[in-house]
């Protein structure tokens, strides 16, 4: 570890290092900077190679490379950068490849662990994986008999796939194996069957073998796993991936199986592997495919509440919230629904956005559908929910979904605005108040519409109850830089509407 602390600024740090690899499978990429507060005095990226192993490259914001003959007869490509001041990183920006100088580099011919391959097309790259997997799908006859008995009475293909997926979830656990060729080649299926563990490669290969044992075709599929995602460029074949899943053709759609999770809902990919490209390994080789997309209308948080307020501003509330689609993962809810009660209570405490409350009781219900949902019901005591001043009681209609985010101001936005997830929030809050309190001020209906989404809130009186309703729809997409101020104003309008107080007057 280097100690870079200095007493005089500015100063220059120079690193020189050499990486020696036994096999040519990948070439380190180059990123000029990943911090917008550190300038680069000089940086050189140089690749030296024999003509027979000429690498491919895809460069962004760099210009053309310098091509040279080296003294030993090899060739080289190099890029040089001097006195570079990084562009200021902007919130809600596209992936770094659109504005940061960097270079992707990959071989055409390669070899790893004794397996030779070509990376000139996705099909050929997939053929290399076929060789790694060959002969590793053999299962014990006893297990094949168990699987046939498990699925014999099931009618549809989807029911059978689900039964096998849950069999894998109940039988196995995830253990990561990443040594040498083990980082690419799965355990044999019979080994996983015996030891009941494996990494994503092993568990996915095992699942493919189990499905194959009852005549269901499925595909070992290479993907990038992570909420941050990583762009895949179809015109540049490279190893963008770090994970394996299983794809099962199912009439008009595809079933996707995350085989490393013991709790994942069947067919759900979510933020970890959803909405991205993956390399499906077919009999002919690799095919680049798109995984499941989760449209705005499926990512819904729907809340209803009955709130009983007394004349002193204290209250009790029964709140029911359903989190569906990608909102099923809000703050790790998809994990907490499988935890013990005391851990679940921590989630409820951290995600009940009310200044002061006590939890009397709560329940969590997990609905493990292909578009999963979790229902959280909470019984609360809310001391000093409303403010009393003289004969007036002041109450914020929005109980626990108030927007506070406002994008920071910038002089001139340079990059495209990216909203990665579309979603819908629905709130219906019914306030029950003492008869001696009547509304003195209720806000007028608020409606805001912009390219980024729509917001609507309404407060009305119905049979002695004050009913607050709110709907917020945020649109997923990319928006031009010049619309950034409109985004700021959209959030300001939402924040203002979410925090307007209702005023009640005491008749006594």
Protein Blocks (a to p, Z undefined) as FASTA:
>chain_A
ZZfbdfbdcdddddddddddfbdfbccdddfbfcfkbccfbdcddddddfklcccdddeh
kbpadddddfkopacdddddehiacddddehiacfklmpccdddddfbdceehiacdfkb
fklmmmmmmmmmgoplcccfklmmmmmmmmmmpmblmlmmmmmmmmmmmmpccdddfehj
llmpccdfklmmmnopacfklmmmmmmmmmmmnopacddddddedfklpaddfklgcdfb
fbdcddddehjaccdddfkbckbcghiabjmlgoiadddddfkbccddddddddfklmcc
dddddddddfkopacdddddddehjllmgghlmmmmmmcfklmmmmmmmmmccfbacdfb
dcddddddfbdcdddddddddehkbacehjbccddfblblccfbdcdddfbafbdcddfb
dcdddddddddddfkbccfbdcdddddddfkbccddddddeehiacddddddddeddddf
klmmmmmmmmmmmmmmmmpccddddfZZ
